[in-house]
């Protein structure tokens, strides 16, 4: 039987993670290891300066007082005690499109899987406010997960899935959208006269691209973006080599 690890960044009690686990149980043995509290926008952080606690919530459901990346590591070393056949992170309440993958704890769960040698999938659902309907995103996750389990994906890669609300038109393989982001930082004064700050949602202008993840979900499709941990800008290597050669002292 295939072993599937499920994690997220919304916390072990989030409705999304249990909708995801329920959808994947027909594919194998599902184990949930997730943060004990919300860890959104925490990125690919690991907890290195304090001990971590593992709590049993229910059968094959565990909570860790850490990040999604912590959860994947503890699940593999101390719960499953070996690599699972698949790691699926989500279902996140809100998209993780374009540049936002660099902040996302949801995406980092799948990212960590890729680093550790297991196939990874991250899945996120459009945030429309009010009650979430996870049925379509859970179905999409199951379809992609079944394909990955049967056919595999290349080593050190993972898939980032984003789902629009309501019925969808199918799947589209996409690239990361690019945006012009203006961060909004709200500066305030506390009762003791000290400054403090809130980093808030900024303004976004997405660059047009007919194959971007943003365009796909906007058009009603489930976006599937293949990602990898390798951040090397290969096309820039010749330019960097050129200016470094000019900086070398004459011999």
C-alpha positions as CSV (number, residue, x, y, z in Angstrom):
1,X,0.0,0.0,0.0
2,X,1.2,3.5,-0.9
3,X,2.0,5.8,2.0
4,X,0.9,9.4,1.8
5,X,2.0,12.2,4.1
6,X,-0.4,15.2,4.4
7,X,0.7,18.5,5.9
8,X,-0.3,22.2,5.6
9,X,0.3,25.6,7.1
10,X,-3.3,26.4,8.3
11,X,-2.9,24.0,11.2
12,X,-3.8,20.4,12.0
13,X,-7.5,21.3,12.8
14,X,-8.1,23.1,9.5
15,X,-11.0,21.8,7.4
16,X,-8.9,21.9,4.3
17,X,-6.3,19.3,5.5
18,X,-9.0,16.8,6.5
19,X,-10.9,17.3,3.2
20,X,-7.6,16.5,1.5
21,X,-6.8,13.5,3.6
22,X,-10.3,12.1,3.0
23,X,-9.9,12.5,-0.8
24,X,-6.5,10.7,-0.8
25,X,-7.4,7.7,1.4
26,X,-8.6,5.7,-1.6
27,X,-5.0,5.9,-3.0
28,X,-3.1,4.6,0.1
29,X,-2.5,4.9,3.8
30,X,-2.7,8.6,4.8
31,X,-0.9,10.1,7.8
32,X,-1.4,13.8,8.8
33,X,1.5,15.6,10.4
34,X,0.8,19.3,10.6
35,X,1.5,22.5,12.7
36,X,-0.5,22.7,15.9
37,X,-1.3,26.4,15.0
38,X,-1.6,28.4,11.8
39,X,1.8,29.0,10.2
40,X,0.8,31.0,7.1
41,X,3.4,33.0,5.1
42,X,6.2,31.3,7.2
43,X,8.0,30.2,4.0
44,X,10.6,27.4,4.2
45,X,11.6,28.0,7.8
46,X,13.1,25.3,10.0
47,X,13.0,25.6,13.8
48,X,16.6,25.3,15.1
49,X,16.7,27.2,18.3
50,X,14.2,25.4,20.5
51,X,12.9,21.8,20.9
52,X,9.8,20.6,19.0
53,X,6.9,18.6,20.5
54,X,4.9,15.9,18.7
55,X,1.4,15.4,19.8
56,X,-1.0,12.6,18.9
57,X,-4.4,14.1,18.0
58,X,-6.1,11.0,16.6
59,X,-5.2,7.8,14.8
60,X,-2.6,8.7,12.2
61,X,-3.1,12.4,12.9
62,X,-0.2,14.3,14.6
63,X,0.5,17.9,15.5
64,X,4.0,19.6,15.8
65,X,4.6,23.0,17.4
66,X,6.6,24.1,14.4
67,X,6.5,24.9,10.7
68,X,5.4,22.8,7.7
69,X,9.0,22.0,7.0
70,X,9.5,20.9,10.6
71,X,6.5,18.7,10.2
72,X,7.7,16.9,7.0
73,X,11.1,16.2,8.7
74,X,9.6,14.9,11.9
75,X,7.0,12.8,10.0
76,X,9.7,11.1,7.9
77,X,12.2,10.5,10.8
78,X,10.0,9.8,13.7
79,X,6.4,9.0,12.6
80,X,6.7,7.1,9.3
81,X,10.4,6.4,9.9
82,X,11.1,6.4,6.2
83,X,10.2,8.4,3.1
84,X,6.6,8.3,2.0
85,X,5.5,7.6,-1.5
86,X,4.0,11.1,-1.7
87,X,3.8,14.3,0.4
88,X,0.7,16.5,-0.2
89,X,0.4,19.9,1.5
90,X,-2.9,21.8,1.8
91,X,-5.6,22.5,1.1
92,X,-4.7,26.1,1.7
93,X,-7.3,28.7,2.3
94,X,-6.2,31.2,-0.4
95,X,-4.1,30.9,-3.6
96,X,-0.4,30.6,-3.7
97,X,0.3,32.0,-7.2
98,X,3.4,33.4,-8.8
99,X,5.9,35.1,-6.5
100,X,3.8,34.1,-3.4
101,X,5.3,30.6,-3.5
102,X,8.4,32.1,-1.9
103,X,6.4,33.0,1.2
104,X,4.0,30.1,1.4
105,X,4.2,27.6,4.1
106,X,1.9,25.3,2.1
107,X,4.3,25.3,-0.9
108,X,7.2,24.8,1.5
109,X,5.7,21.5,2.7
110,X,6.0,20.1,-0.9
111,X,9.4,21.9,-1.3
112,X,10.8,20.1,1.7
113,X,9.6,16.8,0.3
114,X,11.5,17.4,-2.9
115,X,14.6,18.2,-1.0
116,X,14.3,15.0,1.0
117,X,13.7,12.8,-2.1
118,X,9.9,12.3,-2.0
119,X,7.5,13.6,-4.6
120,X,5.6,16.6,-3.4
121,X,2.3,18.4,-4.2
122,X,1.0,21.7,-2.8
123,X,-2.6,22.6,-3.3
124,X,-4.4,25.9,-2.6
125,X,-8.0,27.1,-3.1
126,X,-9.2,30.6,-3.9
127,X,-10.2,32.6,-0.9
128,X,-13.6,34.2,-1.5
129,X,-14.5,34.9,2.1
130,X,-17.1,33.0,4.1
131,X,-17.4,29.2,4.1
132,X,-14.9,27.2,1.9
133,X,-16.1,24.5,-0.4
134,X,-13.1,22.1,-0.7
135,X,-14.8,19.5,-2.9
136,X,-13.4,20.6,-6.3
137,X,-9.9,21.2,-4.9
138,X,-9.9,17.8,-3.1
139,X,-11.0,16.1,-6.3
140,X,-8.2,17.9,-8.2
141,X,-5.6,16.9,-5.6
142,X,-6.7,13.3,-5.8
143,X,-6.5,13.2,-9.6
144,X,-3.0,14.7,-9.7
145,X,-1.8,12.6,-6.7
146,X,-3.0,9.4,-8.4
147,X,-1.0,10.3,-11.6
148,X,2.1,11.1,-9.6
149,X,1.9,7.8,-7.7
150,X,1.4,5.9,-10.9
151,X,3.8,7.7,-13.2
152,X,6.1,9.6,-10.9
153,X,7.8,13.0,-11.4
154,X,11.4,13.8,-11.8
155,X,13.6,13.8,-8.7
156,X,13.9,17.1,-6.8
157,X,10.7,18.6,-8.3
158,X,7.2,19.2,-7.0
159,X,3.9,20.5,-8.2
160,X,2.1,23.6,-7.1
161,X,-1.7,23.4,-7.7
162,X,-4.1,26.4,-7.5
163,X,-7.9,25.9,-7.8
164,X,-10.5,28.6,-8.5
165,X,-13.9,28.5,-6.7
166,X,-16.8,26.5,-8.1
167,X,-16.8,24.1,-11.0
168,X,-13.6,24.2,-13.1
169,X,-12.9,23.7,-16.8
170,X,-10.1,21.2,-16.3
171,X,-6.3,21.3,-15.7
172,X,-3.7,23.5,-17.2
173,X,0.1,23.2,-16.9
174,X,1.4,26.6,-16.1
175,X,4.4,28.8,-15.2
176,X,4.7,31.2,-12.3
177,X,3.1,34.5,-12.8
178,X,5.1,37.7,-12.3
179,X,3.7,40.7,-10.5
180,X,4.6,44.3,-9.6
181,X,4.1,44.2,-5.8
182,X,3.8,47.3,-3.6
183,X,4.1,46.4,0.0
184,X,1.9,48.3,2.5
185,X,3.4,48.7,6.0
186,X,1.1,50.4,8.5
187,X,3.1,52.2,11.2
188,X,1.3,52.8,14.6
189,X,2.0,53.9,18.1
190,X,1.4,51.6,21.1
191,X,0.0,52.9,24.5
192,X,3.6,53.3,25.8
193,X,4.5,55.6,22.9
194,X,6.6,53.0,21.0
195,X,6.3,52.4,17.3
196,X,5.1,49.1,15.9
197,X,4.3,47.9,12.4
198,X,1.8,45.8,10.5
199,X,2.8,44.4,7.2
200,X,-0.4,44.3,5.2
201,X,-1.6,43.0,1.9
202,X,-0.1,45.2,-0.8
203,X,-1.2,46.2,-4.3
204,X,-0.6,43.6,-7.0
205,X,-0.4,44.0,-10.7
206,X,0.1,40.7,-12.5
207,X,2.1,40.8,-15.7
208,X,0.1,39.4,-18.7
209,X,1.2,35.9,-19.7
210,X,-1.1,33.4,-21.4
211,X,0.4,30.4,-19.7
212,X,0.7,31.8,-16.1
213,X,-0.9,30.3,-13.1
214,X,-2.7,33.5,-12.5
215,X,-4.2,33.5,-15.9
216,X,-5.3,29.9,-15.7
217,X,-7.2,30.3,-12.5
218,X,-8.7,33.5,-13.7
219,X,-10.0,31.6,-16.7
220,X,-11.5,28.9,-14.5
221,X,-8.9,26.2,-14.8
222,X,-6.9,24.3,-12.2
223,X,-3.4,25.5,-12.5
224,X,-0.5,22.9,-12.1
225,X,3.0,24.5,-12.0
226,X,6.0,22.2,-11.9
227,X,8.6,23.8,-9.5
228,X,12.1,22.9,-8.3
229,X,14.4,23.9,-5.4
230,X,17.2,24.8,-7.8
231,X,17.0,28.7,-7.9
232,X,20.1,29.1,-10.2
233,X,19.5,31.6,-13.0
234,X,21.3,29.7,-15.6
235,X,20.7,32.2,-18.4
236,X,22.5,34.9,-16.3
237,X,25.7,32.8,-15.8
238,X,27.5,34.1,-18.9
239,X,26.8,37.7,-17.9
240,X,28.1,37.2,-14.4
241,X,31.2,35.4,-15.7
242,X,31.8,38.3,-18.1
243,X,31.8,41.0,-15.4
244,X,33.8,38.9,-13.0
245,X,36.5,38.4,-15.6
246,X,36.7,42.2,-15.9
247,X,37.1,42.5,-12.1
248,X,40.1,40.2,-12.0
249,X,43.4,42.0,-11.5
250,X,45.8,41.8,-14.4
251,X,48.2,39.0,-14.0
